[in-house]
Amino acid sequence: MNLFKHVSAYLFFGVLTTLVNLGVYKVLLDAGIDYRVSAVAAFILAVAFAYVTNRRWVFESSGDVGRESIRFLLARLASFGVNYGGLIALVELWGADEFLSQIVMNVVVVVLNYILSRFLVFSGGKESEREGRMHHE
């Protein structure tokens, strides 16, 4: 997959993952659930969706599912830490709107997740195999 198609696929599924995250978060907020609990629930559902789409359609990975899923979860937990800390800082320290704060943090997390997924999680995918063959020729 060339870089343009690769990044396009990541952005497409990244937007869908973000919509899952924001949709769940907003529904829970509107139901009166605390924004911190809503953020955790939204994270769990979005991560499940993101793993499947990233593995299959973005990185076209053929690597070990067990190792990749653990790496993916650890990477997403790290980015969630950034998301959660930033969300609390925006809401509690700066008095920002809870939903708008989540949108801002999602932008930061999308970039961070791409970097982590591309270089740490799905390094055993088809693209990496092709790149490896090219370097050995």
N, CA, C and O atoms as CSV, one atom per row, in Angstrom:
chain,resi,resn,atom,element,x,y,z
A,1,MET,N,N,0.867,-1.176,0.000
A,1,MET,CA,C,0.000,0.000,0.000
A,1,MET,C,C,0.904,1.227,0.000
A,1,MET,O,O,1.793,1.348,0.843
A,2,ASN,N,N,0.677,2.130,-0.941
A,2,ASN,CA,C,1.517,3.334,-0.955
A,2,ASN,C,C,1.142,4.251,0.207
A,2,ASN,O,O,0.088,4.103,0.825
A,3,LEU,N,N,2.025,5.190,0.481
A,3,LEU,CA,C,1.858,6.049,1.653
A,3,LEU,C,C,0.541,6.824,1.618
A,3,LEU,O,O,-0.123,6.956,2.645
A,4,PHE,N,N,0.158,7.337,0.447
A,4,PHE,CA,C,-1.088,8.101,0.347
A,4,PHE,C,C,-2.293,7.236,0.713
A,4,PHE,O,O,-3.152,7.653,1.489
A,5,LYS,N,N,-2.351,6.021,0.146
A,5,LYS,CA,C,-3.463,5.123,0.457
A,5,LYS,C,C,-3.444,4.713,1.922
A,5,LYS,O,O,-4.488,4.605,2.565
A,6,HIS,N,N,-2.249,4.489,2.435
A,6,HIS,CA,C,-2.088,4.085,3.832
A,6,HIS,C,C,-2.604,5.175,4.779
A,6,HIS,O,O,-3.393,4.899,5.682
A,7,VAL,N,N,-2.159,6.392,4.568
A,7,VAL,CA,C,-2.585,7.509,5.419
A,7,VAL,C,C,-4.070,7.786,5.219
A,7,VAL,O,O,-4.774,8.094,6.180
A,8,SER,N,N,-4.552,7.680,3.986
A,8,SER,CA,C,-5.976,7.889,3.711
A,8,SER,C,C,-6.835,6.869,4.454
A,8,SER,O,O,-7.862,7.219,5.037
A,9,ALA,N,N,-6.411,5.610,4.431
A,9,ALA,CA,C,-7.153,4.566,5.143
A,9,ALA,C,C,-7.130,4.834,6.643
A,9,ALA,O,O,-8.145,4.678,7.322
A,10,TYR,N,N,-5.963,5.239,7.162
A,10,TYR,CA,C,-5.873,5.539,8.585
A,10,TYR,C,C,-6.799,6.700,8.946
A,10,TYR,O,O,-7.508,6.641,9.951
A,11,LEU,N,N,-6.792,7.735,8.143
A,11,LEU,CA,C,-7.653,8.892,8.426
A,11,LEU,C,C,-9.130,8.521,8.346
A,11,LEU,O,O,-9.922,8.949,9.185
A,12,PHE,N,N,-9.507,7.726,7.337
A,12,PHE,CA,C,-10.896,7.304,7.195
A,12,PHE,C,C,-11.357,6.536,8.431
A,12,PHE,O,O,-12.383,6.866,9.025
A,13,PHE,N,N,-10.597,5.511,8.816
A,13,PHE,CA,C,-10.985,4.722,9.981
A,13,PHE,C,C,-10.744,5.481,11.279
A,13,PHE,O,O,-11.405,5.218,12.284
A,14,GLY,N,N,-9.810,6.413,11.263
A,14,GLY,CA,C,-9.604,7.275,12.421
A,14,GLY,C,C,-10.805,8.168,12.666
A,14,GLY,O,O,-11.203,8.388,13.810
A,15,VAL,N,N,-11.383,8.684,11.584
A,15,VAL,CA,C,-12.595,9.500,11.712
A,15,VAL,C,C,-13.736,8.646,12.256
A,15,VAL,O,O,-14.474,9.079,13.141
A,16,LEU,N,N,-13.879,7.427,11.725
A,16,LEU,CA,C,-14.941,6.550,12.226
A,16,LEU,C,C,-14.728,6.200,13.703
A,16,LEU,O,O,-15.679,6.184,14.484
A,17,THR,N,N,-13.485,5.922,14.077
A,17,THR,CA,C,-13.176,5.624,15.478
A,17,THR,C,C,-13.477,6.827,16.365
A,17,THR,O,O,-14.017,6.681,17.461
A,18,THR,N,N,-13.123,8.010,15.884
A,18,THR,CA,C,-13.398,9.240,16.628
A,18,THR,C,C,-14.903,9.446,16.783
A,18,THR,O,O,-15.369,9.871,17.840
A,19,LEU,N,N,-15.663,9.143,15.730
A,19,LEU,CA,C,-17.118,9.261,15.819
A,19,LEU,C,C,-17.698,8.275,16.829
A,19,LEU,O,O,-18.628,8.608,17.562
A,20,VAL,N,N,-17.147,7.057,16.867
A,20,VAL,CA,C,-17.581,6.093,17.882
A,20,VAL,C,C,-17.291,6.669,19.271
A,20,VAL,O,O,-18.153,6.670,20.149
A,21,ASN,N,N,-16.064,7.158,19.450
A,21,ASN,CA,C,-15.660,7.710,20.745
A,21,ASN,C,C,-16.546,8.881,21.148
A,21,ASN,O,O,-17.098,8.901,22.249
A,22,LEU,N,N,-16.678,9.848,20.263
A,22,LEU,CA,C,-17.462,11.038,20.595
A,22,LEU,C,C,-18.950,10.726,20.742
A,22,LEU,O,O,-19.628,11.304,21.591
A,23,GLY,N,N,-19.457,9.809,19.910
A,23,GLY,CA,C,-20.868,9.438,19.989
A,23,GLY,C,C,-21.212,8.794,21.322
A,23,GLY,O,O,-22.187,9.169,21.973
A,24,VAL,N,N,-20.403,7.822,21.721
A,24,VAL,CA,C,-20.632,7.156,23.008
A,24,VAL,C,C,-20.478,8.165,24.145
A,24,VAL,O,O,-21.293,8.201,25.066
A,25,TYR,N,N,-19.434,8.977,24.072
A,25,TYR,CA,C,-19.180,9.982,25.110
A,25,TYR,C,C,-20.366,10.933,25.256
A,25,TYR,O,O,-20.808,11.206,26.372
A,26,LYS,N,N,-20.883,11.437,24.136
A,26,LYS,CA,C,-21.998,12.394,24.152
A,26,LYS,C,C,-23.272,11.750,24.685
A,26,LYS,O,O,-23.983,12.357,25.485
A,27,VAL,N,N,-23.566,10.532,24.251
A,27,VAL,CA,C,-24.772,9.836,24.730
A,27,VAL,C,C,-24.706,9.653,26.246
A,27,VAL,O,O,-25.695,9.869,26.946
A,28,LEU,N,N,-23.546,9.257,26.744
A,28,LEU,CA,C,-23.400,9.053,28.187
A,28,LEU,C,C,-23.457,10.369,28.960
A,28,LEU,O,O,-24.051,10.442,30.036
A,29,LEU,N,N,-22.829,11.413,28.397
A,29,LEU,CA,C,-22.937,12.740,29.035
A,29,LEU,C,C,-24.396,13.176,29.126
A,29,LEU,O,O,-24.859,13.630,30.172
A,30,ASP,N,N,-25.114,13.030,28.009
A,30,ASP,CA,C,-26.524,13.433,27.972
A,30,ASP,C,C,-27.385,12.608,28.922
A,30,ASP,O,O,-28.440,13.059,29.368
A,31,ALA,N,N,-26.923,11.384,29.229
A,31,ALA,CA,C,-27.649,10.530,30.171
A,31,ALA,C,C,-27.316,10.885,31.620
A,31,ALA,O,O,-27.830,10.268,32.553
A,32,GLY,N,N,-26.441,11.896,31.801
A,32,GLY,CA,C,-26.110,12.353,33.139
A,32,GLY,C,C,-24.925,11.641,33.783
A,32,GLY,O,O,-24.678,11.794,34.979
A,33,ILE,N,N,-24.200,10.868,32.994
A,33,ILE,CA,C,-23.048,10.148,33.530
A,33,ILE,C,C,-21.847,11.085,33.563
A,33,ILE,O,O,-21.629,11.851,32.625
A,34,ASP,N,N,-21.068,11.026,34.637
A,34,ASP,CA,C,-19.896,11.871,34.819
A,34,ASP,C,C,-18.976,11.797,33.587
A,34,ASP,O,O,-18.810,10.731,32.994
A,35,TYR,N,N,-18.395,12.914,33.218
A,35,TYR,CA,C,-17.574,12.977,32.009
A,35,TYR,C,C,-16.372,12.050,32.059
A,35,TYR,O,O,-15.925,11.565,31.020
A,36,ARG,N,N,-15.840,11.795,33.250
A,36,ARG,CA,C,-14.681,10.895,33.377
A,36,ARG,C,C,-15.087,9.445,33.122
A,36,ARG,O,O,-14.371,8.711,32.440
A,37,VAL,N,N,-16.211,9.038,33.655
A,37,VAL,CA,C,-16.727,7.680,33.416
A,37,VAL,C,C,-17.122,7.533,31.953
A,37,VAL,O,O,-16.871,6.496,31.337
A,38,SER,N,N,-17.731,8.558,31.407
A,38,SER,CA,C,-18.114,8.546,29.992
A,38,SER,C,C,-16.893,8.396,29.088
A,38,SER,O,O,-16.933,7.687,28.083
A,39,ALA,N,N,-15.818,9.069,29.458
A,39,ALA,CA,C,-14.582,8.992,28.673
A,39,ALA,C,C,-13.999,7.587,28.686
A,39,ALA,O,O,-13.510,7.110,27.662
A,40,VAL,N,N,-14.045,6.924,29.830
A,40,VAL,CA,C,-13.518,5.548,29.923
A,40,VAL,C,C,-14.359,4.595,29.077
A,40,VAL,O,O,-13.809,3.785,28.331
A,41,ALA,N,N,-15.667,4.681,29.183
A,41,ALA,CA,C,-16.553,3.809,28.403
A,41,ALA,C,C,-16.378,4.045,26.906
A,41,ALA,O,O,-16.318,3.093,26.127
A,42,ALA,N,N,-16.296,5.301,26.507
A,42,ALA,CA,C,-16.106,5.635,25.094
A,42,ALA,C,C,-14.771,5.094,24.597
A,42,ALA,O,O,-14.680,4.595,23.476
A,43,PHE,N,N,-13.747,5.191,25.419
A,43,PHE,CA,C,-12.427,4.671,25.079
A,43,PHE,C,C,-12.478,3.170,24.801
A,43,PHE,O,O,-11.929,2.706,23.801
A,44,ILE,N,N,-13.128,2.416,25.670
A,44,ILE,CA,C,-13.188,0.958,25.523
A,44,ILE,C,C,-13.843,0.565,24.206
A,44,ILE,O,O,-13.319,-0.283,23.484
A,45,LEU,N,N,-14.972,1.165,23.888
A,45,LEU,CA,C,-15.668,0.827,22.642
A,45,LEU,C,C,-14.889,1.286,21.410
A,45,LEU,O,O,-14.837,0.574,20.407
A,46,ALA,N,N,-14.294,2.456,21.482
A,46,ALA,CA,C,-13.524,2.967,20.344
A,46,ALA,C,C,-12.275,2.126,20.096
A,46,ALA,O,O,-11.909,1.900,18.943
A,47,VAL,N,N,-11.621,1.663,21.144
A,47,VAL,CA,C,-10.421,0.835,20.992
A,47,VAL,C,C,-10.759,-0.495,20.325
A,47,VAL,O,O,-10.021,-0.959,19.455
A,48,ALA,N,N,-11.845,-1.097,20.720
A,48,ALA,CA,C,-12.255,-2.355,20.090
A,48,ALA,C,C,-12.487,-2.152,18.594
A,48,ALA,O,O,-12.025,-2.949,17.777
A,49,PHE,N,N,-13.189,-1.103,18.243
A,49,PHE,CA,C,-13.444,-0.784,16.838
A,49,PHE,C,C,-12.133,-0.489,16.108
A,49,PHE,O,O,-11.915,-0.981,15.001
A,50,ALA,N,N,-11.274,0.299,16.715
A,50,ALA,CA,C,-10.018,0.700,16.075
A,50,ALA,C,C,-9.094,-0.485,15.846
A,50,ALA,O,O,-8.436,-0.560,14.809
A,51,TYR,N,N,-9.034,-1.405,16.787
A,51,TYR,CA,C,-8.132,-2.544,16.606
A,51,TYR,C,C,-8.511,-3.343,15.364
A,51,TYR,O,O,-7.656,-3.657,14.535
A,52,VAL,N,N,-9.779,-3.665,15.240
A,52,VAL,CA,C,-10.238,-4.463,14.105
A,52,VAL,C,C,-9.973,-3.736,12.787
A,52,VAL,O,O,-9.438,-4.329,11.851
A,53,THR,N,N,-10.339,-2.473,12.709
A,53,THR,CA,C,-10.175,-1.746,11.444
A,53,THR,C,C,-8.708,-1.473,11.127
A,53,THR,O,O,-8.300,-1.570,9.970
A,54,ASN,N,N,-7.916,-1.135,12.132
A,54,ASN,CA,C,-6.501,-0.862,11.889
A,54,ASN,C,C,-5.766,-2.129,11.461
A,54,ASN,O,O,-4.969,-2.091,10.523
A,55,ARG,N,N,-6.015,-3.218,12.115
A,55,ARG,CA,C,-5.330,-4.467,11.785
A,55,ARG,C,C,-5.669,-4.927,10.375
A,55,ARG,O,O,-4.786,-5.303,9.604
A,56,ARG,N,N,-6.939,-4.894,10.049
A,56,ARG,CA,C,-7.387,-5.459,8.769
A,56,ARG,C,C,-7.204,-4.519,7.586
A,56,ARG,O,O,-6.652,-4.922,6.562
A,57,TRP,N,N,-7.656,-3.276,7.706
A,57,TRP,CA,C,-7.720,-2.412,6.538
A,57,TRP,C,C,-6.657,-1.321,6.476
A,57,TRP,O,O,-6.331,-0.851,5.386
A,58,VAL,N,N,-6.123,-0.915,7.586
A,58,VAL,CA,C,-5.135,0.166,7.550
A,58,VAL,C,C,-3.720,-0.390,7.407
A,58,VAL,O,O,-2.995,-0.028,6.481
A,59,PHE,N,N,-3.338,-1.262,8.320
A,59,PHE,CA,C,-1.969,-1.763,8.316
A,59,PHE,C,C,-1.848,-3.127,7.658
A,59,PHE,O,O,-0.742,-3.642,7.495
A,60,GLU,N,N,-2.990,-3.722,7.273
A,60,GLU,CA,C,-3.026,-5.019,6.601
A,60,GLU,C,C,-2.051,-5.986,7.252
A,60,GLU,O,O,-1.222,-6.600,6.580
A,61,SER,N,N,-2.159,-6.112,8.547
A,61,SER,CA,C,-1.190,-6.876,9.322
A,61,SER,C,C,-1.395,-8.377,9.201
A,61,SER,O,O,-2.519,-8.878,9.185
A,62,SER,N,N,-0.279,-9.069,9.117
A,62,SER,CA,C,-0.279,-10.530,9.160
A,62,SER,C,C,0.565,-11.007,10.339
A,62,SER,O,O,0.962,-12.170,10.408
A,63,GLY,N,N,0.830,-10.091,11.259
A,63,GLY,CA,C,1.636,-10.405,12.433
A,63,GLY,C,C,0.859,-11.203,13.463
A,63,GLY,O,O,-0.327,-11.480,13.281
A,64,ASP,N,N,1.519,-11.566,14.525
A,64,ASP,CA,C,0.948,-12.346,15.616
A,64,ASP,C,C,-0.165,-11.553,16.301
A,64,ASP,O,O,0.074,-10.468,16.832
A,65,VAL,N,N,-1.383,-12.103,16.287
A,65,VAL,CA,C,-2.549,-11.412,16.846
A,65,VAL,C,C,-2.370,-11.144,18.343
A,65,VAL,O,O,-2.682,-10.055,18.826
A,66,GLY,N,N,-1.872,-12.131,19.064
A,66,GLY,CA,C,-1.701,-11.962,20.509
A,66,GLY,C,C,-0.756,-10.828,20.842
A,66,GLY,O,O,-1.074,-9.963,21.658
A,67,ARG,N,N,0.409,-10.831,20.208
A,67,ARG,CA,C,1.404,-9.791,20.483
A,67,ARG,C,C,0.899,-8.424,20.011
A,67,ARG,O,O,1.065,-7.419,20.701
A,68,GLU,N,N,0.284,-8.403,18.833
A,68,GLU,CA,C,-0.242,-7.124,18.335
A,68,GLU,C,C,-1.352,-6.575,19.218
A,68,GLU,O,O,-1.393,-5.375,19.488
A,69,SER,N,N,-2.245,-7.435,19.664
A,69,SER,CA,C,-3.363,-6.941,20.477
A,69,SER,C,C,-2.856,-6.390,21.805
A,69,SER,O,O,-3.375,-5.389,22.299
A,70,ILE,N,N,-1.849,-7.032,22.384
A,70,ILE,CA,C,-1.274,-6.512,23.630
A,70,ILE,C,C,-0.580,-5.180,23.376
A,70,ILE,O,O,-0.762,-4.229,24.137
A,71,ARG,N,N,0.211,-5.108,22.313
A,71,ARG,CA,C,0.881,-3.843,21.973
A,71,ARG,C,C,-0.140,-2.745,21.677
A,71,ARG,O,O,0.019,-1.601,22.102
A,72,PHE,N,N,-1.190,-3.113,20.941
A,72,PHE,CA,C,-2.229,-2.147,20.601
A,72,PHE,C,C,-2.888,-1.615,21.862
A,72,PHE,O,O,-3.064,-0.406,22.014
A,73,LEU,N,N,-3.255,-2.520,22.771
A,73,LEU,CA,C,-3.902,-2.104,24.008
A,73,LEU,C,C,-2.973,-1.222,24.842
A,73,LEU,O,O,-3.406,-0.204,25.382
A,74,LEU,N,N,-1.706,-1.603,24.950
A,74,LEU,CA,C,-0.761,-0.788,25.717
A,74,LEU,C,C,-0.563,0.590,25.087
A,74,LEU,O,O,-0.507,1.601,25.788
A,75,ALA,N,N,-0.458,0.620,23.750
A,75,ALA,CA,C,-0.308,1.908,23.060
A,75,ALA,C,C,-1.549,2.773,23.266
A,75,ALA,O,O,-1.443,3.975,23.511
A,76,ARG,N,N,-2.722,2.154,23.164
A,76,ARG,CA,C,-3.961,2.915,23.345
A,76,ARG,C,C,-4.157,3.344,24.795
A,76,ARG,O,O,-4.725,4.405,25.053
A,77,LEU,N,N,-3.700,2.545,25.727
A,77,LEU,CA,C,-3.754,2.980,27.129
A,77,LEU,C,C,-2.864,4.195,27.351
A,77,LEU,O,O,-3.225,5.112,28.088
A,78,ALA,N,N,-1.694,4.195,26.708
A,78,ALA,CA,C,-0.800,5.359,26.813
A,78,ALA,C,C,-1.464,6.598,26.217
A,78,ALA,O,O,-1.440,7.670,26.821
A,79,SER,N,N,-2.055,6.449,25.033
A,79,SER,CA,C,-2.705,7.613,24.418
A,79,SER,C,C,-3.958,8.008,25.193
A,79,SER,O,O,-4.315,9.186,25.238
A,80,PHE,N,N,-4.631,7.025,25.806
A,80,PHE,CA,C,-5.778,7.369,26.641
A,80,PHE,C,C,-5.328,8.163,27.859
A,80,PHE,O,O,-6.038,9.064,28.306
A,81,GLY,N,N,-4.166,7.844,28.398
A,81,GLY,CA,C,-3.627,8.622,29.520
A,81,GLY,C,C,-3.457,10.085,29.136
A,81,GLY,O,O,-3.772,10.987,29.912
A,82,VAL,N,N,-2.952,10.303,27.923
A,82,VAL,CA,C,-2.811,11.674,27.404
A,82,VAL,C,C,-4.199,12.301,27.258
A,82,VAL,O,O,-4.421,13.438,27.673
A,83,ASN,N,N,-5.133,11.545,26.661
A,83,ASN,CA,C,-6.505,12.025,26.462
A,83,ASN,C,C,-7.173,12.369,27.792
A,83,ASN,O,O,-7.732,13.453,27.960
A,84,TYR,N,N,-7.106,11.441,28.719
A,84,TYR,CA,C,-7.783,11.597,30.007
A,84,TYR,C,C,-7.183,12.749,30.813
A,84,TYR,O,O,-7.910,13.568,31.375
A,85,GLY,N,N,-5.860,12.805,30.863
A,85,GLY,CA,C,-5.193,13.895,31.586
A,85,GLY,C,C,-5.498,15.250,30.965
A,85,GLY,O,O,-5.771,16.219,31.674
A,86,GLY,N,N,-5.451,15.311,29.644
A,86,GLY,CA,C,-5.764,16.561,28.952
A,86,GLY,C,C,-7.215,16.978,29.138
A,86,GLY,O,O,-7.518,18.157,29.320
A,87,LEU,N,N,-8.110,15.992,29.088
A,87,LEU,CA,C,-9.534,16.267,29.272
A,87,LEU,C,C,-9.794,16.848,30.662
A,87,LEU,O,O,-10.490,17.854,30.799
A,88,ILE,N,N,-9.242,16.223,31.673
A,88,ILE,CA,C,-9.436,16.715,33.039
A,88,ILE,C,C,-8.819,18.106,33.199
A,88,ILE,O,O,-9.413,18.982,33.827
A,89,ALA,N,N,-7.629,18.306,32.631
A,89,ALA,CA,C,-6.989,19.626,32.715
A,89,ALA,C,C,-7.852,20.697,32.045
A,89,ALA,O,O,-8.052,21.775,32.605
A,90,LEU,N,N,-8.360,20.402,30.853
A,90,LEU,CA,C,-9.183,21.382,30.147
A,90,LEU,C,C,-10.461,21.702,30.922
A,90,LEU,O,O,-10.848,22.865,31.036
A,91,VAL,N,N,-11.105,20.680,31.448
A,91,VAL,CA,C,-12.379,20.879,32.156
A,91,VAL,C,C,-12.163,21.474,33.546
A,91,VAL,O,O,-12.795,22.468,33.906
A,92,GLU,N,N,-11.275,20.868,34.320
A,92,GLU,CA,C,-11.114,21.272,35.722
A,92,GLU,C,C,-10.260,22.527,35.901
A,92,GLU,O,O,-10.594,23.395,36.707
A,93,LEU,N,N,-9.166,22.624,35.156
A,93,LEU,CA,C,-8.253,23.759,35.341
A,93,LEU,C,C,-8.660,24.987,34.538
A,93,LEU,O,O,-8.533,26.119,35.006
A,94,TRP,N,N,-9.151,24.754,33.327
A,94,TRP,CA,C,-9.464,25.894,32.466
A,94,TRP,C,C,-10.956,26.119,32.267
A,94,TRP,O,O,-11.350,27.055,31.571
A,95,GLY,N,N,-11.794,25.273,32.869
A,95,GLY,CA,C,-13.239,25.469,32.801
A,95,GLY,C,C,-13.833,25.296,31.412
A,95,GLY,O,O,-14.893,25.849,31.118
A,96,ALA,N,N,-13.166,24.537,30.560
A,96,ALA,CA,C,-13.652,24.335,29.193
A,96,ALA,C,C,-14.855,23.391,29.184
A,96,ALA,O,O,-15.052,22.610,30.115
A,97,ASP,N,N,-15.642,23.472,28.136
A,97,ASP,CA,C,-16.795,22.606,27.942
A,97,ASP,C,C,-16.332,21.152,27.849
A,97,ASP,O,O,-15.326,20.861,27.201
A,98,GLU,N,N,-17.059,20.241,28.493
A,98,GLU,CA,C,-16.672,18.837,28.533
A,98,GLU,C,C,-16.622,18.201,27.150
A,98,GLU,O,O,-15.684,17.463,26.849
A,99,PHE,N,N,-17.608,18.472,26.305
A,99,PHE,CA,C,-17.640,17.859,24.972
A,99,PHE,C,C,-16.584,18.470,24.053
A,99,PHE,O,O,-15.889,17.741,23.345
A,100,LEU,N,N,-16.455,19.782,24.056
A,100,LEU,CA,C,-15.429,20.425,23.220
A,100,LEU,C,C,-14.022,20.014,23.652
A,100,LEU,O,O,-13.127,19.884,22.816
A,101,SER,N,N,-13.828,19.812,24.937
A,101,SER,CA,C,-12.532,19.360,25.432
A,101,SER,C,C,-12.194,17.974,24.891
A,101,SER,O,O,-11.046,17.693,24.547
A,102,GLN,N,N,-13.201,17.120,24.819
A,102,GLN,CA,C,-12.976,15.778,24.275
A,102,GLN,C,C,-12.637,15.842,22.784
A,102,GLN,O,O,-11.810,15.066,22.306
A,103,ILE,N,N,-13.259,16.745,22.060
A,103,ILE,CA,C,-12.932,16.916,20.638
A,103,ILE,C,C,-11.471,17.347,20.481
A,103,ILE,O,O,-10.745,16.793,19.657
A,104,VAL,N,N,-11.051,18.320,21.260
A,104,VAL,CA,C,-9.661,18.797,21.206
A,104,VAL,C,C,-8.702,17.654,21.507
A,104,VAL,O,O,-7.710,17.473,20.800
A,105,MET,N,N,-8.985,16.897,22.533
A,105,MET,CA,C,-8.084,15.812,22.912
A,105,MET,C,C,-8.080,14.688,21.881
A,105,MET,O,O,-7.068,14.008,21.710
A,106,ASN,N,N,-9.199,14.489,21.194
A,106,ASN,CA,C,-9.244,13.468,20.148
A,106,ASN,C,C,-8.309,13.797,19.001
A,106,ASN,O,O,-7.723,12.893,18.406
A,107,VAL,N,N,-8.158,15.064,18.681
A,107,VAL,CA,C,-7.228,15.464,17.618
A,107,VAL,C,C,-5.801,15.081,18.008
A,107,VAL,O,O,-5.058,14.529,17.196
A,108,VAL,N,N,-5.430,15.369,19.228
A,108,VAL,CA,C,-4.092,15.025,19.727
A,108,VAL,C,C,-3.897,13.511,19.693
A,108,VAL,O,O,-2.849,13.026,19.267
A,109,VAL,N,N,-4.893,12.776,20.134
A,109,VAL,CA,C,-4.803,11.324,20.241
A,109,VAL,C,C,-4.737,10.645,18.872
A,109,VAL,O,O,-4.039,9.642,18.723
A,110,VAL,N,N,-5.436,11.161,17.886
A,110,VAL,CA,C,-5.386,10.566,16.542
A,110,VAL,C,C,-3.953,10.559,16.020
A,110,VAL,O,O,-3.494,9.552,15.481
A,111,VAL,N,N,-3.256,11.656,16.172
A,111,VAL,CA,C,-1.866,11.743,15.716
A,111,VAL,C,C,-0.983,10.784,16.517
A,111,VAL,O,O,-0.183,10.045,15.943
A,112,LEU,N,N,-1.129,10.800,17.823
A,112,LEU,CA,C,-0.337,9.927,18.677
A,112,LEU,C,C,-0.610,8.457,18.369
A,112,LEU,O,O,0.323,7.657,18.309
A,113,ASN,N,N,-1.873,8.094,18.176
A,113,ASN,CA,C,-2.224,6.710,17.876
A,113,ASN,C,C,-1.630,6.243,16.554
A,113,ASN,O,O,-1.196,5.097,16.440
A,114,TYR,N,N,-1.609,7.114,15.563
A,114,TYR,CA,C,-1.008,6.735,14.281
A,114,TYR,C,C,0.461,6.398,14.472
A,114,TYR,O,O,0.935,5.362,14.005
A,115,ILE,N,N,1.165,7.257,15.146
A,115,ILE,CA,C,2.606,7.051,15.363
A,115,ILE,C,C,2.843,5.740,16.114
A,115,ILE,O,O,3.687,4.939,15.713
A,116,LEU,N,N,2.109,5.522,17.188
A,116,LEU,CA,C,2.275,4.300,17.971
A,116,LEU,C,C,1.900,3.051,17.175
A,116,LEU,O,O,2.612,2.048,17.219
A,117,SER,N,N,0.786,3.111,16.450
A,117,SER,CA,C,0.343,1.952,15.676
A,117,SER,C,C,1.294,1.640,14.524
A,117,SER,O,O,1.615,0.478,14.272
A,118,ARG,N,N,1.728,2.656,13.848
A,118,ARG,CA,C,2.595,2.480,12.665
A,118,ARG,C,C,3.944,1.895,13.035
A,118,ARG,O,O,4.452,1.017,12.338
A,119,PHE,N,N,4.526,2.369,14.117
A,119,PHE,CA,C,5.895,1.988,14.415
A,119,PHE,C,C,6.057,0.964,15.533
A,119,PHE,O,O,7.104,0.322,15.624
A,120,LEU,N,N,5.050,0.798,16.382
A,120,LEU,CA,C,5.194,-0.134,17.503
A,120,LEU,C,C,4.238,-1.317,17.474
A,120,LEU,O,O,4.585,-2.398,17.948
A,121,VAL,N,N,3.048,-1.134,16.931
A,121,VAL,CA,C,2.031,-2.174,17.044
A,121,VAL,C,C,1.989,-3.080,15.819
A,121,VAL,O,O,2.163,-4.293,15.934
A,122,PHE,N,N,1.759,-2.498,14.653
A,122,PHE,CA,C,1.539,-3.286,13.444
A,122,PHE,C,C,2.785,-3.327,12.562
A,122,PHE,O,O,2.695,-3.180,11.343
A,123,SER,N,N,3.916,-3.523,13.166
A,123,SER,CA,C,5.167,-3.534,12.406
A,123,SER,C,C,5.357,-4.832,11.637
A,123,SER,O,O,6.305,-4.946,10.861
A,124,GLY,N,N,4.484,-5.812,11.831
A,124,GLY,CA,C,4.607,-7.081,11.123
A,124,GLY,C,C,3.668,-7.199,9.948
A,124,GLY,O,O,3.449,-8.300,9.443
A,125,GLY,N,N,3.102,-6.080,9.495
A,125,GLY,CA,C,2.125,-6.118,8.414
A,125,GLY,C,C,2.749,-6.268,7.049
A,125,GLY,O,O,3.972,-6.311,6.917
A,126,LYS,N,N,1.899,-6.349,6.019
A,126,LYS,CA,C,2.354,-6.528,4.648
A,126,LYS,C,C,3.303,-5.425,4.218
A,126,LYS,O,O,4.303,-5.682,3.548
A,127,GLU,N,N,2.992,-4.207,4.602
A,127,GLU,CA,C,3.838,-3.082,4.198
A,127,GLU,C,C,5.241,-3.244,4.765
A,127,GLU,O,O,6.224,-3.002,4.065
A,128,SER,N,N,5.344,-3.653,6.027
A,128,SER,CA,C,6.653,-3.845,6.648
A,128,SER,C,C,7.403,-4.978,5.990
A,128,SER,O,O,8.621,-4.905,5.829
A,129,GLU,N,N,6.684,-6.041,5.603
A,129,GLU,CA,C,7.330,-7.156,4.925
A,129,GLU,C,C,7.919,-6.702,3.594
A,129,GLU,O,O,9.046,-7.064,3.256
A,130,ARG,N,N,7.156,-5.907,2.835
A,130,ARG,CA,C,7.649,-5.403,1.541
A,130,ARG,C,C,8.844,-4.497,1.747
A,130,ARG,O,O,9.834,-4.583,1.021
A,131,GLU,N,N,8.747,-3.618,2.749
A,131,GLU,CA,C,9.860,-2.713,3.012
A,131,GLU,C,C,11.109,-3.500,3.402
A,131,GLU,O,O,12.220,-3.159,2.998
A,132,GLY,N,N,10.912,-4.565,4.200
A,132,GLY,CA,C,12.037,-5.389,4.618
A,132,GLY,C,C,12.703,-6.072,3.432
A,132,GLY,O,O,13.930,-6.141,3.361
A,133,ARG,N,N,11.892,-6.579,2.496
A,133,ARG,CA,C,12.453,-7.202,1.299
A,133,ARG,C,C,13.202,-6.202,0.461
A,133,ARG,O,O,14.245,-6.526,-0.107
A,134,MET,N,N,12.690,-4.990,0.371
A,134,MET,CA,C,13.342,-3.954,-0.446
A,134,MET,C,C,14.706,-3.597,0.148
A,134,MET,O,O,15.655,-3.353,-0.597
A,135,HIS,N,N,14.817,-3.564,1.474
A,135,HIS,CA,C,16.085,-3.208,2.113
A,135,HIS,C,C,17.119,-4.316,1.983
A,135,HIS,O,O,18.319,-4.051,2.037
A,136,HIS,N,N,16.664,-5.566,1.812
A,136,HIS,CA,C,17.594,-6.686,1.715
A,136,HIS,C,C,18.052,-6.948,0.286
A,136,HIS,O,O,18.986,-7.722,0.075
A,137,GLU,N,N,17.428,-6.332,-0.681
A,137,GLU,CA,C,17.787,-6.569,-2.093
A,137,GLU,C,C,18.961,-5.739,-2.507
A,137,GLU,O,O,19.394,-5.812,-3.657
